[in-house]
Amino acid sequence: MLLELHVRNLALIEKADMEFDKGLTILSGETGAGKSILIDSINVALGAKTGKGIIRNESEYAYIELLFAVDDPEKIRKIKDLDINIAEDGLLIISRKITPVRTIAKINDETVTAAKLRSLTGLLIDMHGQFEHQSLLNPASHLEFIDKLSAPEIAGVKAKLYEEYKEYAALNAELTASTDKVMREREEDILRYEIEEISSAQLRQDEEQQLLDEFRRMKNSSKISGGLSAAGNELDSDFISRAIKDMNDIAGLDSELDDIRKELSEIESLVFETKRNIDSYLSGFEYDEARFDEIEKRLDVIHRIQGKYGDDIDKILEGLETRKARLEYLENYDIRREKLIGRKAELEELLDDTCSRLTAIRMDTAGRLKARITEELEDLNFPGVRFDIEMRDTGKYTADGRDSAQFMISTNPGQPIKPLKDVASGGELSRVMLALKTVLADTDEIETLIFDEIDAGISGKTAQKVAEKLHIIGRGHQVLCITHLPQIAAMADNHYLISKSTDGNTTRTDIKRIDGEESVAEIARMMGGSELTDTVLNAAREMKGRTV
């Protein structure tokens, strides 16, 4: 859900801070006051193309910030799949700063590309009346609408299809790989050579470090021997013995001297032990030229293997096993291929059955959806409307079946039925989406919907129907709607008044949240009363007092 919108220096808006709640939020005001600029600001924040001309006069930059709260675990997973960090509390702060030379977009204070920003949009907002972010224009989404209405009946079939197709896709990938006999034989030769090379090296874990220690010791044997001999000679001196004798001569003169005498005795024992260790080391220490050459050659072998296959011995050995498995696979490729072909035939039978079941459910749902949307469209002042859902078999297996769907419509009698995207105007498209959202009100996952131009060309009874449907959708969603119609404004759970003011030098858009009598007065203005008489105000109060 969209919680907050903050705008700075955008077109006529110097500063705007808006908080949004659930339900139906209405934005109203005189024509040209800047209502659409607010919707445009949301669009821009979510990655729509823009330019420096959008920056308010005499300002260095424009800035838009949106705060969303996401609490649906599945939607959070999808956001994370886009490699977008989302806070544990589900908050997303999206900002965009536009300067004359560049645009900077951020999500939770992390700079992102406009493409990533747009990929996030479809999870957060459905925008209607503008041609950005409009799922209704994308035929790929039409099948999703049908499946939403089919849930939960369709869920089990789709889950089965997903598992079958996952195996089928992996099997196909394996069949199409390594099909060239010459290439397979070449790869086999390379693998045999590499396996022989690594195996013959007889690598062992920790061997390299042990050899390096021994190599270093032998290479520095003269220095080690000389240093140890010198240290042993120093320890041969009898300075400790003389010190102990001197302490024994005076020990009886003061009892506190006993501790020092004991310490000297311990030092004498430690020196003796150290001298013995030095002698023992030197007695067994010798330079073996043959062993030195052997170590040097062995290290050369290890380093040569590491130079070709990587420094980590463990990973080289893991790679050896992988190469052996790959070689075995290639050597038995023809046998394996026959098994794969057999399994592919089995899977195609399973997929045919599952896809047929899926298609049957969708065809039944499409029929019901067609009837309900037609009814809703007729209710929304589309007399003689023809709405259809064209279902086709693509002939190709996918994780979503073999079906494609496209919404078709004729909005006027006598006109041929055509794809929705080729027929409907902005206002008509908004009303088609309103009809669809009304039908799918309980299944739609996108929480925030924005409607602009939805009241284009309608009035009277149709306006009242549109208002009622917006209110129905607002019970389970957050709906933002720009309107000039009092019937729609009267249904508002939240109402913002957009106005324009000037001091003679600059013009700015002002935004104010209104309720109570202020809201009544705005509805009265929208009813066409040039003067807010008691009659007009009472009519506005009566309209606002109606419930769906």
C-alpha positions, 0 to 999 in steps of 0.5 A, a space after each residue: 500500500 502507498 503510505 506517503 507521497 512527497 514532492 519538491 519542485 515539480 512543475 507547479 508543485 513547490 512542496 507537497 506532502 500527502 499521506 494515504 489510507 486504505 479505501 477510496 481517495 479522491 483528488 479533485 479541483 478546478 481544471 488546470 489546478 495540477 491534479 494530474 501532476 500528482 499522478 504524473 509524479 508517482 509515475 515519474 518516481 516509478 521510472 517513467 521517462 521524464 526530462 529537465 522541463 519538469 523541474 519547477 522554474 528557478 529550482 535546481 532539481 525536482 524530487 519525488 519520494 514514495 513510501 510503500 508498505 508491503 506485508 504479503 510474503 509472496 510479494 516480498 519474495 518477488 521483490 527480493 527476486 528482483 535483487 531489491 533489498 526490502 526492510 524487515 518491516 516491509 517498508 520500501 522508500 522509492 525516490 527519484 531526483 531529477 536535475 538538468 544533467 541527470 536523474 538518480 533513482 533509489 530504492 531504500 537508499 540504494 541507487 537503481 536503474 530505471 529498468 529495475 524501478 519499472 520492474 518493481 512497479 507492476 508489483 505495487 501499483 496498477 495505473 489506469 488512464 495513462 498508458 504506462 504500467 497498464 496491465 490491461 494493455 498487455 495480452 500476456 496478462 489476460 491469461 493471468 486475469 482468467 487464472 485469478 478467477 479460476 483459483 483455487 480450482 486451477 492451483 493444483 493443476 498448475 502446480 502439477 504442470 510446473 513440475 512436469 514442465 520443469 523436467 521436460 525443459 531440463 530433458 530437452 536441454 540435455 537432448 539438444 546439448 552434445 548432439 554433434 558426434 565430432 564435438 562429443 568425441 573431441 570433448 571426450 579426448 579432452 576429458 580423458 587427458 585432463 583426468 589422466 593428468 590430474 589423477 597421475 599427479 596423485 594430489 593430497 590435501 595439505 601435501 603442498 604446505 608440508 612440502 613447502 615447510 620441508 623445502 624451506 627448512 632444507 634450503 636454509 639448512 646451513 643458516 638453521 644449523 649455524 644459528 642453533 649451534 650458536 644458541 647451544 654454545 651460549 647456553 653451555 656457559 655456567 652463568 646460571 650455576 654461578 648465580 645459584 651458588 651465589 644465592 645459596 651463600 646468602 639464602 639463609 640471611 633472608 627468608 624472602 630470598 627463597 623465592 628468587 632461589 627457586 626461580 633460578 632453579 626453574 630457569 636452570 631446568 628450562 635452560 637444560 631442557 632447551 639445550 637438550 632439544 637443540 642437541 636432539 634437533 642438530 643430531 637428526 638434522 642433515 641436508 639430503 640433496 636427493 630428498 631436496 630434488 625430490 621435493 622440488 620436483 613434486 612441488 613443480 608437479 603440484 604447481 603445474 596442476 594448480 596453474 591449469 586447474 586452480 589453486 584449491 586442491 579440494 576444488 581440483 579433486 572435486 573437478 576430477 570427479 565431475 570430469 569422470 562423471 561427464 566422461 561416463 555420460 558422454 561414453 554412454 550418450 547413445 544409451 542415455 539419449 534413447 532413454 531420454 527420448 523415451 522419457 520425453 514421449 512419456 512427459 509429452 503425454 502427461 503434459 498433453 493431459 495436464 494442459 488439456 485439463 488446464 485449458 478446460 478450466 480456463 475456457 469455462 472461466 473465460 466464458 464466465 468472465 466474458 459474461 460478467 465483464 459484459 454485464 459490468 460494461 453495460 452497467 458502465 454506459 457501454 450500450 451494445 458493447 461486445 466483449 470476448 476472450 480469444 483463447 488459442 492453443 500456441 502448440 508449445 509447452 510452457 510452465 503456464 500451459 499451451 494457452 494464450 488469451 486476448 481480450 477483444 472488444 467492440 464499444 459501439 454497435 456496428 464496429 468490428 470486434 478487435 483486440 482491446 489495446 487497438 480499440 479503447 481510448 484512455 477513458 474507455 480503457 479505465 472503465 474496462 479495467 474498472 469492470 474487470 477489477 470489480 469482477 476480480 475484486 477479491 482475487 487481485 494481488 495489486 493493492 494500490 490502483 490509480 484511476 485518471 480520466 475514468 470520468 471522461 465523457 460520462 455523467 448522470 446514472 453512469 457516473 453514479 455506477 462508476 462511483 459505486 464500483 470504485 467504492 466496492 473496489 476500495 473496500 479491499 484495495 487502496 484506490 486513488 482517483 482524479 475526478 470532476 464528478 460529484 457522484 464519485 467524489 461523494 464516495 470518497 473515504 479520503 478527499 484531497 482538494 487541489 488548487 492553484 494560486 499565484 502571487 503575480 510572479 509565480 504560480 503554484 499548486 496547493 494540496 489540502 486534505 478536506 472532510 466534513 463541510 469542506 468536502 461538502 462544499 467541494 462536492 457542491 462546487 463540482 455539482 455546478 453551483 456558481 454560488 454555494 446556496 443552501 439548496 446546492 449544499 443540501 444536495 451535496 450533503 444528501 449525495 455524500 450521505 448515500 451509501 453503496 
